[in-house]
Amino acid sequence: MAFGEDIDDEVLQNQIGGDRSNSPDNETLFIMDSIIQRLKPKDSHHVKEMINQRGLASGALLMTSLLFWWISIKKGGDQVNDSNIPVSMIGQFEFETLSIVVAIIIFMATLVMILGREKGNATISNLGGLLIVLGIFYILEPLILNFEVLGAESAIFASGRLFGLATMIFLSSKFFFDALLLQWVSSSMVNMGIDVLSKNNYEDNTGPNEEENSY
């Protein structure tokens, strides 16, 4: 009988170990909880609605950004004499190329900031800060460094266009990444069989004191 009991105990331990291996790890739960606490969806249906709304807003802002760049910089640059704007101090970019560089920097900065925030990684957040400062420098360069060469109106108009483009790219990127994060949370809940929208899913069986500190 003792031998049979040992076998039963071993099978039971293997089953428990298998269940633990299929359960979500603490880091995944922490990131999912961080996303839910920040965006505050009410339920799974609200998650899908938020994904749809943010996806639509991101696409609309992206198209607006492209049209704005095409009209005010690509096609309208000759009318406002963008060729007279000196090349950038860092990278030696002409104004049209600089506008594309600014858009890329803002997109990457938004991505890095969101990753650093959700993962709680100081190194990633530090990189995001570097990209933000570089983007701001490019935006203000025509106004600050080339003010006397271009004149007040041309300098303000040049920096204003870069600022408007950067703002729309930032909002478009933010909505896009928020939609992706919500989509990841939704698919993870289905795959893992959990519901992070309910606080009861974070409760642990380790004791009443530790339940207060659970996810």
HELIX and SHEET records of a PDB file:
HELIX    1   1 ALA A    2  ASN A   22  1                                  21    
HELIX    2   2 ASN A   26  LEU A   39  1                                  14    
HELIX    3   3 SER A   44  TRP A   69  1                                  26    
HELIX    4   4 TRP A   70  LYS A   75  3                                   6    
HELIX    5   5 ASP A   82  ASN A   84  5                                   3    
HELIX    6   6 PHE A   95  LYS A  119  1                                  25    
HELIX    7   7 ALA A  122  ILE A  144  1                                  23    
HELIX    8   8 PHE A  147  LEU A  150  1                                   4    
HELIX    9   9 ALA A  152  MET A  192  1                                  41    
HELIX   10  10 LYS A  199  TYR A  202  5                                   4    
HELIX   11  11 PRO A  208  GLU A  211  1                                   4    
END                                                                             
